[in-house]
């Protein structure tokens, strides 16, 4: 193990990962979220929310899925 602590959460209760009670993370990631939000203002709100977990000088990694990748995954049953 690298000795790193990590937390995760899903914005929907059904995921079973509650929102972390703390902030100040060195690295915050958001995977496959912004691409499923149709409204640009929902995307902005989600990105601001994700950014609020990072400490000053921390890093954000935002990973969307492209329309092509979504189509391919759907065709493959993923």
VMD Tcl script that draws the C-alpha trace (Angstrom):
set ca {
  {0.00 0.00 0.00}
  {1.10 3.54 -0.71}
  {-0.25 4.88 2.58}
  {-2.81 7.12 0.89}
  {-6.24 7.72 2.37}
  {-9.17 7.91 -0.03}
  {-12.89 8.56 0.17}
  {-15.59 8.31 -2.45}
  {-19.20 9.27 -2.77}
  {-22.09 9.01 -5.18}
  {-24.67 11.79 -5.33}
  {-27.51 9.27 -5.33}
  {-28.50 7.54 -2.09}
  {-28.76 4.19 -3.86}
  {-24.99 4.09 -4.43}
  {-24.36 3.68 -0.71}
  {-21.47 6.14 -0.62}
  {-22.46 9.15 1.54}
  {-21.03 12.60 0.94}
  {-17.70 13.07 2.75}
  {-17.91 15.28 5.79}
  {-14.55 16.86 5.14}
  {-12.76 18.86 2.47}
  {-9.13 19.71 1.84}
  {-8.23 16.80 -0.40}
  {-5.01 16.94 -2.42}
  {-6.65 15.21 -5.39}
  {-10.33 15.09 -6.32}
  {-11.67 13.14 -9.29}
  {-15.01 13.09 -11.04}
  {-15.55 10.18 -13.39}
  {-18.29 9.98 -16.03}
  {-20.52 12.62 -14.38}
  {-20.50 15.77 -16.50}
  {-21.34 13.89 -19.67}
  {-24.67 12.66 -18.25}
  {-25.83 16.14 -17.21}
  {-27.73 17.60 -20.15}
  {-28.00 21.15 -18.81}
  {-24.83 23.26 -18.90}
  {-25.75 24.92 -15.57}
  {-26.05 21.49 -13.92}
  {-22.56 20.73 -15.21}
  {-21.20 23.98 -13.81}
  {-22.88 23.32 -10.44}
  {-21.47 19.78 -10.35}
  {-17.95 20.98 -11.19}
  {-18.09 23.68 -8.52}
  {-19.27 21.09 -6.02}
  {-16.43 18.73 -6.92}
  {-13.92 21.58 -6.69}
  {-15.13 22.44 -3.18}
  {-13.59 19.20 -1.89}
  {-10.07 20.15 -3.00}
  {-7.70 22.08 -0.81}
  {-6.19 25.34 -2.08}
  {-3.51 24.29 -4.53}
  {-5.09 20.84 -4.83}
  {-5.84 19.11 -8.10}
  {-9.01 18.15 -9.94}
  {-9.26 15.39 -12.52}
  {-12.49 15.49 -14.51}
  {-13.10 12.48 -16.77}
  {-16.09 12.66 -19.12}
  {-17.06 10.02 -21.63}
  {-17.24 11.16 -25.21}
  {-20.42 10.52 -27.21}
  {-18.46 8.01 -29.28}
  {-17.31 6.11 -26.18}
  {-20.85 6.06 -24.78}
  {-22.18 4.66 -28.05}
  {-19.45 2.02 -28.16}
  {-20.01 0.99 -24.53}
  {-23.76 0.75 -25.10}
  {-23.23 -1.43 -28.17}
  {-20.83 -3.65 -26.19}
  {-23.28 -3.88 -23.27}
  {-21.01 -1.99 -20.84}
}
mol new
graphics top color blue
foreach p $ca { graphics top sphere $p radius 0.5 }
foreach p [lrange $ca 0 end-1] q [lrange $ca 1 end] { graphics top cylinder $p $q radius 0.2 }
display resetview
